Amino acid sequence: MPQLLSRYRPPLGFGPGQGHRQTWVGAILRQLPPRTPYRERITTQDEDFLDLDWGPPRHSRRVVVISHGLEGSSRAGYVQGMARAFLKRDWDVVAWNCRSCSGVPNRQLRFYHSGASEDLRTVVRHVLALGRFNQMALVGFSLGGNLTLKFLGEEGASIDSRITRAVALSAPCDLEVASNRIDLPENKLYRSAFLHSLKRKFEAKALLYPGQAALDVTDWKSIRRFQDFEARYMAPLHGFTGAEDYWEQASSRGYLDRIRIPSLLVNAVDDPFLADGCYPVDEAEANPHIHLEMPEAGGHVGFVTFWRKGEFWSESRAAEWAEGG
């Protein structure tokens, strides 16, 4: 499907080239009261757990599953904004937390990563097994967007017929180029924040697994680039032979040709975390189920608007898409 002409019109001061401003306001500074207050803990096949946060029941036959981004959680402002938009339209909402992102370390040695689509699959199957819903939409932000697209590609034509539509926002579908981009000097502040947060989680996990080399942070000062972290920690901890192997296997770009439900990918041109490989024009043109929208502005998980009673454009767009628009 040829790329879509975006209707996003940013407010004054948030136009093209203001990707950092969009990112700070939309993804980092925005705070909203919780719309998904009901927590459910489910068990994974490897005897770990995932925490799911549900919104107030709408007694609807429709449900949306929302996946957060790197070092985010179900309580992130962008997740809660999306939850509010779907609740307002009478969808049931579940926002799930990747392993160790719900406030407590996960049980197993493994962690979470950009290609861990098996955990999204566990959530999806659990929600559908409840028997309450005949329609499910998937929405993923950043890392969660990559997970969503990878999951859809893995499912291919065998996907459950109740999963009807999906949206990926600011998705780093080519992890190698995204890693290169986050390591640029202009992104030092973001990179430092991510690495600081990840270090704290590794320290907490090391208390559960003393002596594990994969969790040893004594030489953390040598980790100056995000690529260093992926090579030293992320890849070996999850069974990859190195960073290159991780990037290749975990990137959703290699799965886009197999997606068989209408899927919207919205990546802003001025996203400070994305580069060329994250704008899969050729893949979208080759697959009628992939709809690529590339607004000139929007930053990373930004898409700020001020005239929709608090609802950002990305939230209106995702809800519209989920309902067939």
N, C-alpha and C positions, 0 to 999 in steps of 0.2 A: 504494500500500500504506500503510495507516494506520501511524503511528509505533509502534515496538516498545517494550514495557515493559522497561526496562533491569534487568539482574540485578547490576549492579556495586554492590558494598558496600565503600566505602572504609574503610581502617583508621582507628583513633582519631587525631584530629588532622588528618585529610585529607578531612573531610566537606564538604558543600556550603558554599560561601563561602571555601574554602581553595584557590582556583584557582591563586594565585601559588605556594603551597607545593607543590602538585602539579606545577606546571610546572618549578620549580627542581629538585625531586628526580627527576622522571621524564625531562624533556627536556634538562636542562642538566648536572646533577651526576653522573648515572649513567654509570659507566664499566664496560665489559665487555671481556674478552679477545676478539680478533677471531675470528669464526666463518666469515668469508668471505675466506680468505687468498690465493686464487688469482686474480690479475688478468689480464684480457683487455682489449686495446684494439681497438676497432672504428672504422671510418671512416664518417663520415656522408656524405650525398649532396653536401654543400657542401665536402667535403674537410677537414672538421674531425674531431675524434675524441671518443669517449666511452669512459671507463674503467669496466669491469664487474668486480665482485668476486664470485667464485663460492665457495660453500662446498664442503667435501669431497664428492666425488661419491657419491650414494646409489644410483646405477644404478636410479633410479626413473623411472617414466613421468610423474611429476608434477613441476612446477616452479613456484615462486613468484618473481615479479619485484617487488622492493621499491624504492620511490622515497622519497628523503629530503626533508626540509623546507628552508626558506630558510636559506642559509649552513650547511647541514649537509653530510653526506657519507655514503658507505657505511660509514664507521667510527664513526658516531655511536652512542652507547649504545642509543638506542631502536631503531635499525636492527639492531644486533647482537643485541639481545634478541629481536626478531621473527625474525631468522634462526635463532637457537638454537631457538625454539619450533617452527619448521617442520622444521628438521633432525632434531629429536627425534622428529618424526612421519613421518620418512623421505620428506620432500620434498627435491628438489634446490632450491637457493637461489641466486639471483643478485641482488645489490644493486648498482644502477648509480649513477654519479655524474653530476650535471648538469655542463654545461660549466664549467670552471675550479673545480670542487669536489673534484677528486681530488688536489690538491696542486700542480698546475702550470697555468699559463694555457692556455686553449684557443687554437687557431690563428687563427680568424676574428675579425673585428672584433666581431661580435655576441657576446652573453653568454648567460646563461640567464634565464628569467623564469617567472612563474606560469602562463603559457598556452602554453609551448613543448612542446606535446603531440607535435609531430613528432619530437622526440628520444626520447620514450617509445616512439613507434611504431617508430622505428629499432631500439631495443633488443628490443622484442617480436618483430618480424619476424626479427631475427638469431637469437634464441633458438629460435623455432619452426622456422627453416630448418635447424637442426642435425639435425632429424628424430628426436630422442631422446624427445620428449615428446608424449603425447596429451592432456594436461590441463595448463592453466596458470591460476594465480590471480594477481591483481594486488593489491598492498597499497601504499598511499601515505600518507605522513604530511604534514600541513599543506600546504605548497606542492605536495608530491608527491601529496597526496590530491586537490587541485584538478586537477593534471595528469591523474591517473587518471580522474576523472569526466569531464573534458573529452574525453579520448581515447575513452572508451566512448561518449559521445554522438556524437562525430564518426563513429565506426565504425557506430553504429546497428545495423540489422538485418543488415548485411553483415559483422559481426564474425566473425573466425575461430572456427569451432565448437570449437576446442580451448581457447579462453579461456572458462572456465565460471563463474567467480565473482570478485568484487572487493570490496575493503574500503578505505574512505577514513576516516582518523582525523584529527580536529581540522582539517578542511579549510575554508579560507576561500573558500567557493564564491561569495561575493559580495565581490569584491576592494575595491570602493569602501567598503563599510561596515567591512571589516576594516582598511583603511588609516586610516579615521577613528578606529577603535578603538585602533590601535597608537600614534596620535598623542596620545592622552589623557595628561595629566600622570602618572597612575598607572603608565604603561608606559614612562616615560622611560628606565629602566635597560635594558630590552630594546631599545628603539629605538636608543639610543646604541651598544649592542653590535653590532646589525645594521649600522648605518651605518659604524662603525669597521672592521668586517670587510670590508664592500663597498668602502670607500675603498682599503684595501690591495690589493684585487684590481684595482681600476681603475688604481692606480699601476703595478702590475706589467704590466697590459695596455698601458698608455701607452708603456712601453719598447719594445713590439713595434710600436706604431703611433704613432710620434712625430708631433706636430702635429695629431692628430685632436681636434677640438673636443668630440666626444661623450665623450672620455675625460679631458678637462681638469679636474683637481681643484683648481686654484689658488684657486677661490672656494668651496671645500667648506664653509667656515665659515657660508656663507649657507644651507646645507642643515640646517634645524633640525627639520623634520618629515619623516616618511617619504613623505608626498605630494610634498614638494619634490624628493626623490630620484627618485620615479617620473616626475615632470613634466620634470625637468632632464636625467636620464640614461636611465632605463629605457625610457620611451616613444620618444624619438627614435632611440635606438640600435637599436631593433627595428622601426622602420617605422610606429609609431603616431603619430597626429597630436597626441596629448597624453595626459595622465593619464586623462581621461575615456574616450577611445577605447581605451586599454589596458585599463582596468577592464572595459569593456563586452565587448570581444572575448576577453579572457583568462579571464573568470569562468566557471566550470563551471556555474553556476546556469542559464544560458541553454541548456545542452545536456542537462539532466537528463531532459527529456521524450523524448529519443531513445534513451536507454539500454535495451538489450534483453537483458541478462543480470542475474541476481540480484546486486545491489550494495548493500552495507551502508555507510551513512554514520553514523559515531559522532562527535558533537560534544557536548561537555559543556556544560551550562548555565552553569557558572562559568568557562568558558574566557576568560582575560583578553584574548585576541586577536580574539575573534569577537563579532558583534552580530547583530541580528534577521535580516538577510538571509542569514546563514550557517546558518539553521535552516529549510530549505525544506519546511515542513509541507505547503503546498498542492501543491508539485511531487511530493512523495512520495505524497500521497493520490491524485494523478491518474495515477501510473505504477506499476503492480503490480511492476515490477522494482526500484524504489527502496525500500529499507528504512531508515527513519530511526530512530536510537536516540539519545536525548538524556539521558544520566545527569545527575543533579543535581550530581554532583561529577566531577572528573577533570582540570580545568585544561586546559592546552594540551600535548598529547602526554604526559600524565601517567598517570592510571589506575593509580596505585600500589597494589600489594598486597605483603604481607610473608609470606604463608603458603602460597605456591605454589612453594617451592623456587627462588625467584628469578625466577619467571615472572610478569610483570605481567598484570593482567586483560585488557588490550587485546590482548596476544599470544595468550592462550588463546582469546579471543573471535574474533580474526581467523582462527586456525587452525581453530577449530570451524566458522566460516562457510565457509571454503574447502573443507572436507570435507563440506559440505552441511547443517550444523547451523543 
